[in-house]
């Protein structure tokens, strides 16, 4: 019997970006899980500061080419892949010329929140799941980390209404220290409605800012990992009030990864037949 398929969706993974607490976890947690008998896939955004030549990224033609409609316009989904040879691990990158190629991270050179970050998180969330579906690789659990990945559970629910590919897939959300100021603007509700959001969904995403976005992700998720000692205390308290499956931050990384791996077992079971 296997131990399950885990899809990791992270906004930071070293060595493609500089080492931070989040990028370290994005790199080493999947490796730990793979070494302990699980099958993994790993996705992140292809921001402009991810050097394609240095990291030897190449486009996956069979996965690329699909157009996703965001805000009533077609946007081409481009999938690239790079390897971490020392980890025997591939990382898939979600790319698009408008949303990622000309955008470095989440803020411009003056420190301003990009005006189209709302559309970028919609594209990234939906694009990741569409790419996984084209891979024909059905995950038992999706572990998503950081606010940029927070639309994953929304699209998981939406796609399941149209296609049973993700039927039974569970989710775990990592709360990090990636807080930001500002909000996503008044058009987000209209854009979510166009993507099939229900009245219940829209109540979760009302006046969308960092706190609202992460609380919605916590509400949808089957498990929570407090992935930083500096995680927003209001979000940590909200998670403890609303969720049973929670792993608190542990500075001992090996022990922390072991706890997270056991969390997966508690959510999807330790023995998977398919």
C-alpha positions in Angstrom: 0.0 0.0 0.0 1.1 3.6 -0.7 1.2 6.5 1.6 -0.6 9.0 -0.6 0.0 11.7 -3.2 0.7 15.2 -1.8 0.6 18.3 -4.0 2.6 21.2 -2.6 1.8 24.8 -3.7 4.2 27.4 -2.4 4.8 31.0 -3.2 8.5 30.6 -2.3 10.9 27.7 -2.9 14.7 27.9 -2.6 17.0 27.7 -4.5 14.8 29.5 -7.1 14.4 32.4 -4.6 16.7 33.5 -1.7 16.5 31.5 1.5 13.8 32.6 3.9 11.9 30.5 6.5 9.1 30.0 4.0 11.4 29.2 1.0 13.3 26.7 3.2 10.1 24.9 4.1 9.0 25.0 0.4 12.2 23.2 -0.5 12.7 20.7 2.4 9.2 19.7 3.5 8.4 18.1 0.1 11.8 16.3 0.1 11.1 15.0 3.7 7.6 13.7 2.7 9.0 12.1 -0.5 11.8 10.4 1.5 9.1 8.9 3.7 7.3 7.1 1.0 4.8 9.6 -0.5 4.5 10.7 -4.1 4.8 14.5 -4.5 4.3 17.3 -7.1 5.4 20.9 -6.4 4.2 24.1 -7.9 5.1 27.8 -7.5 4.6 31.1 -9.4 7.3 32.0 -12.0 7.9 35.5 -10.9 10.3 37.6 -13.0 13.1 37.3 -10.4 13.2 33.5 -10.9 16.1 33.3 -13.4 15.1 30.9 -16.1 18.7 30.4 -17.5 20.4 30.0 -14.2 17.7 27.5 -13.0 17.5 25.8 -16.4 13.7 26.1 -16.6 12.0 24.8 -19.7 8.4 24.9 -20.9 6.3 21.8 -20.6 4.6 22.0 -24.0 2.0 19.3 -23.3 0.7 21.2 -20.3 1.0 24.7 -21.7 -1.3 26.5 -24.2 -4.6 26.5 -22.3 -6.3 29.9 -22.1 -7.9 30.8 -18.7 -10.5 33.5 -18.6 -9.8 36.1 -15.9 -11.8 39.3 -15.8 -13.5 38.5 -19.1 -10.2 38.2 -20.9 -8.1 35.2 -22.2 -4.8 34.7 -20.5 -2.4 31.9 -21.7 -1.3 29.4 -19.1 2.3 28.6 -19.5 3.9 25.7 -17.5 7.6 25.5 -16.9 9.7 23.1 -14.9 13.0 23.1 -13.1 14.9 20.5 -11.1 16.6 20.3 -7.8 19.0 17.4 -8.5 20.2 17.0 -5.0 16.6 16.4 -3.9 15.4 14.3 -6.9 12.6 16.9 -7.1 11.0 18.8 -9.9 9.2 22.1 -9.4 6.5 23.2 -11.8 6.1 27.0 -12.4 2.9 28.7 -13.3 3.7 31.5 -15.8 2.0 34.1 -18.0 3.5 37.0 -19.8 1.2 39.6 -18.4 0.8 38.4 -14.8 4.3 37.0 -14.0 7.0 37.8 -16.6 6.9 41.5 -15.9 6.1 41.3 -12.2 8.8 40.8 -9.5 7.0 39.4 -6.5 4.0 41.2 -5.1 5.2 44.8 -5.0 6.6 47.2 -7.5 9.9 49.0 -7.2 8.3 51.7 -5.0 6.9 49.2 -2.6 3.3 49.5 -3.9 1.0 46.5 -4.0 0.4 45.5 -7.7 -3.0 46.6 -8.8 -3.6 43.3 -10.6 -2.6 41.0 -7.6 -6.3 40.0 -7.4 -6.2 38.6 -10.9 -2.8 37.1 -10.4 -3.9 35.0 -7.4 -7.0 33.9 -9.3 -4.9 32.9 -12.3 -2.3 31.1 -10.1 -4.9 29.1 -8.1 -6.9 28.0 -11.1 -3.9 27.5 -13.3 -2.2 25.2 -10.8 -5.2 22.9 -10.5 -5.8 22.9 -14.3 -2.1 21.9 -14.8 -2.4 19.1 -12.2 -5.5 17.8 -14.0 -3.6 17.8 -17.3 -0.9 15.8 -15.6 -3.6 13.2 -14.8 -2.1 13.1 -11.3 -4.8 13.1 -8.7 -3.6 14.3 -5.3 -5.0 12.9 -2.0 -4.0 16.2 -0.3 -3.0 19.7 -1.3 -0.7 21.6 1.1 -0.7 25.2 0.1 1.5 27.9 1.7 1.3 31.7 1.7 -1.5 34.2 0.8 -0.7 34.0 -2.9 -1.9 30.4 -2.9 -5.1 31.1 -0.9 -7.5 30.7 -3.9 -6.6 27.0 -4.2 -9.5 25.7 -2.0 -12.0 28.0 -3.7 -11.1 26.6 -7.1 -10.9 23.1 -5.8 -14.6 23.4 -4.8 -15.6 25.1 -8.1 -13.8 22.6 -10.3 -15.3 19.7 -8.4 -18.7 20.9 -9.4 -17.8 20.5 -13.0 -15.4 17.6 -12.9 -14.9 14.9 -10.3 -11.1 14.7 -10.8 -10.4 16.2 -7.4 -13.2 14.3 -5.6 -12.0 13.5 -2.1 -8.9 15.7 -2.2 -8.2 17.3 1.2 -6.3 20.5 1.9 -3.8 21.8 4.5 -3.0 25.5 4.7 0.3 26.9 6.2 0.0 30.3 7.9 3.2 32.2 7.5 4.5 35.7 8.3 3.7 37.2 4.9 1.2 39.9 6.1 0.7 42.9 3.8 -1.3 46.2 4.0 -4.1 47.1 1.7 -6.9 45.3 -0.1 -7.7 43.8 -3.5 -10.2 46.5 -4.5 -13.9 46.5 -5.2 -13.9 44.5 -8.4 -12.9 41.2 -6.7 -16.5 40.3 -6.0 -17.4 40.6 -9.7 -14.4 38.6 -10.8 -15.2 35.8 -8.3 -18.8 35.7 -9.4 -17.6 35.2 -13.0 -15.6 32.2 -11.7 -18.7 30.6 -10.1 -18.5 32.0 -6.5 -21.7 31.4 -4.5 -23.2 33.8 -2.0 -21.5 31.8 0.7 -18.2 32.1 -1.0 -18.7 35.9 -1.4 -19.4 36.3 2.3 -16.0 34.8 3.1 -14.3 37.1 0.6 -16.0 40.4 1.4 -13.8 43.4 1.6 -10.8 41.2 0.7 -7.5 42.0 2.4 -4.8 39.8 3.9 -6.8 38.8 7.0 -10.0 38.1 5.1 -8.2 36.1 2.4 -6.3 33.9 5.0 -9.4 33.4 7.1 -11.3 32.1 4.1 -8.4 29.7 3.4 -8.5 28.5 7.0 -12.3 28.1 6.8 -12.0 25.9 3.7 -9.0 23.8 4.8 -9.1 20.4 6.5 -5.9 21.1 8.4 -3.7 24.1 9.5 0.1 24.4 10.0 1.4 27.4 11.9 4.6 27.7 9.8 6.2 30.8 11.4 6.8 32.0 15.0 5.8 35.4 13.6 2.5 34.3 12.1 -0.3 36.8 12.6 -1.7 36.1 16.1 -5.3 36.9 15.1 -5.1 34.2 12.3 -3.5 31.7 14.7 -6.3 32.3 17.2 -8.9 32.0 14.5 -7.4 28.7 13.4 -7.5 27.3 16.9 -11.1 28.4 17.4 -12.3 26.9 14.1 -10.1 23.8 13.3 -9.3 20.5 15.0 -6.3 19.5 12.9 -3.6 22.0 13.7 0.2 21.8 14.0 1.8 24.7 16.0 5.2 26.0 15.0 8.2 24.0 16.1 11.7 25.5 15.6 13.1 21.9 15.4 12.6 21.5 11.7 13.0 17.7 11.6 10.5 17.2 14.4 8.2 19.8 12.7 8.3 18.0 9.4 7.5 14.7 11.2 4.5 16.3 12.9 3.2 17.7 9.6 3.6 14.3 7.9 1.6 12.7 10.7 -1.0 15.4 10.2 -1.4 14.2 6.6 -2.0 10.7 7.9 -4.7 12.0 10.3 -6.5 13.7 7.4 -6.1 11.2 4.5 -5.1 8.0 6.3 -1.8 6.3 6.5 -2.5 3.6 3.8 -3.8 4.6 0.4 -4.8 1.9 -2.1 -4.8 4.1 -5.3 
